[in-house]
Amino acid sequence: MTQKISGVVVLGAGCYWGTEKFIKKDFQKKFPKSIKSAKVGFMSPDPNALKNPNYTQVCSGVTGYVEVLYVELANPNAQIFENLVKFFFSFHDPTTLNRQGNDRGTQYASYIFTTDRVQHEIAEKVISELQDCITAGKIESYATKTLSTKLSNANKFYEAHAEHQEYLAKNPSGYCNHFFRFRKWPKGDSSEESLSSDTSSRKCCVM
């Protein structure tokens, strides 16, 4: 019997413009029609955080909010969710605490906000597997060797203003510091292959 899983997950991977582009465009190149909808906005791991934060407040770095992408899967199942989490780790650096490239601040933290127990368990498994790969030297494209990605139950999501939605689709040369760190996930046996940074994908902003 297929394991039931929530269809909503919220992901923080630095500036949400790039996160949106990589999930809505690039993930769906691999898994067509897998995303029902996706919106950029803000979420805090603290359920008692400031209500209705605006972009300026979040960018101050004192609200505890993270720039996130609210993702609704078209056909939620454990396999597509695991693939999404693995893909999430391929285009940002989850080892740089509260930083992606030149973007620094708690709003740029690496976060997975889950909406049910099954999601949480899958995310924990992927994080553990990824840390093992980093420690074993199978992934060498991150800045450090220790993951800083945090897991939290999802809280209130605040959608960003319209000009921030699909920003890179509307502004193809707009700011984006995301790029693929690797293309393949290591296998779970002796045939595991080393993964390296794919620097050819640094120009990520063309939609």
N, C-alpha and C positions, 0 to 999 in steps of 0.2 A: 504494500500500500504506500502511495506517495505521501511523504511527510509534509504536513501543512506548515506553511511559513508565511509571515507577514509580507505584504507586498511593498511596504514603505521602509526605506532606510535613508539616513542623513549622513553625508560624508563631508569631512573637512580636510582639504589637501592644499592649503595655502589660498592664494587669491582665487575667489570663486569663479572668475571669468574663465580661467584655464580649466578648472575642474569641470565646469559645465561643458566646455568644448570637447574635452577628452571623453566624457561619459556619453554625451548626447550624440556625438559624431563618431569618434573612433571606436568606442565599445560596440556601437551598433553596426560598425563595419564587420566586426567579428561575430556579433550576435544580432542579426537584423530583427527589427521590431520588438526588441526586448524591453525597451523603455516606453512606458505609457506617457509619462510626463516628468519634467524636471524643472525646478525653480531654484534660483539662487536666493540666499537670505542669511539669517543669523540664528544660531542656537547656542545655548549655554548648558553646561553640565549641571549647573545649579538651578533647581526649580524655583528658587526664590530670587533669581537675578532680576535686575532692572526690567521693568515692563516696557514694551514698545520702543526698543532702542533704535536710534537712527544710524545711518552710515558713519557720520562724524563721531558719534559717541563710541561706536564699536572700534573705529580706527584709533581712538585714543589709547586703546589697550588696557583700560581700567574697568571695563564692564564685565569681563569674563566671557563675552560672547565670541564665537568662532564664525568665520565666513564659511558657509556650507552650501551644499547642493542637496535639496530635498528631492529624492528619487522615488518614483512610483513605478514598479515593475509591471509590465503588461501581462505576464503569465508567471507569477511568483512560484518558484520551486527551489529546493535546496541547491541544486546544481547551478542554476543561473545566478543565484545569490553568491555562491562561492566563487564563481568566475568573475563576478563583479568586484568582489573584495580583492581578489588577486590582481585584477586589472588596475584597481585603485592604487595598489602599491607599485605599479610599473611606471607611472608618470609623475610621481613626486618623490621627494626624499623624506622618508618617515624617521630618519635618524637625527635630523636637525631640530632640536626642541624649539618650538615657537618660531620657526624660520623656514622660509623657502627661498633660496637664493638671496637676493638683496632685500626681500620682504621680511621684516622682523617685527615680532609682537605676538601676544597671545591669540590675537584674532587669526593668525596663520598656522595655528596648531594642527597637527595631524590627528584627526578624530573619526571614530565610527560610532554614530548614535544608532543603536539598534531599537527595534520596536517589538521584539518578542524573544523568548528564550532560545528558540532554534537559531535565529540570527546570531545571537550572542555567542552561542557555542561554536558555530561555524567560524565566526570572526576570530574567536580565541584560538581555534585550531590553525587557521591560516597564519595568524601572527606568530604562533609557536613554530610552525613549519618554516616561515620566513626567517625568523631569528636563527634557527638551526642552520639554514642555508648560508646566512651571512657569516656566522661563526665558523662554518666549515670552509669558507672562502669560495663558495659557489656563486655568490653575488658580490661583486666588487665595485659596483657603480654608485654606492651611497657614500656620503661624507664620513660617516663613522660606522662602527660595528654594533651599535646598540639601538634598537627600535625605541622611539619615543611616542608612538601612536597610542592614544588612549581610547578605551571603550567606555561608553556610558549609555544609560537608558535615554531614549529620546525625550526631550521636553518640548515646551512651546516653541514652534517655528515662526519666525517673523520674516515674511517675504520682503526682499529688497525692492526698491522702486523700479518702475518699468524700464528706465534707461539702463539698468544693470542686467536685465534679462536678455539672454542671447547677445551679449555685448560683442563678442568676437565674430558672430555671424553678421552683425550690423556694421562692425568696424574691423575688417579683416587684418589691418595692420596695427591693431590695438595691442596694448601691453599684455604679455603672457610670458611667464618664465618656466612653464612646464615643458617637459620633453620626456620621451621614453628612456628610462634607465635600462630596461631590458625588454625583450620581446617574448621570451619563452620562460615558462615556469619550470624549475627543476623537476625531474621525475623522482619517484620515491624509491628507486632501487639503485643498483650498482651502475646503471647506465646514465646516471645523472650527468648533465653537461654544465660546464661553466658558463655563466652569463656575464655579459659585459655591457658597458654603457653604449647606447645607440646615439651617438652625438649627431648623426645625420638628421635626427628628428627634433633638433633644438628649435627650428623655426616652426613653431606649433600653431601660429595664429591664423594661417590661411584656412578658412572654412570651406 
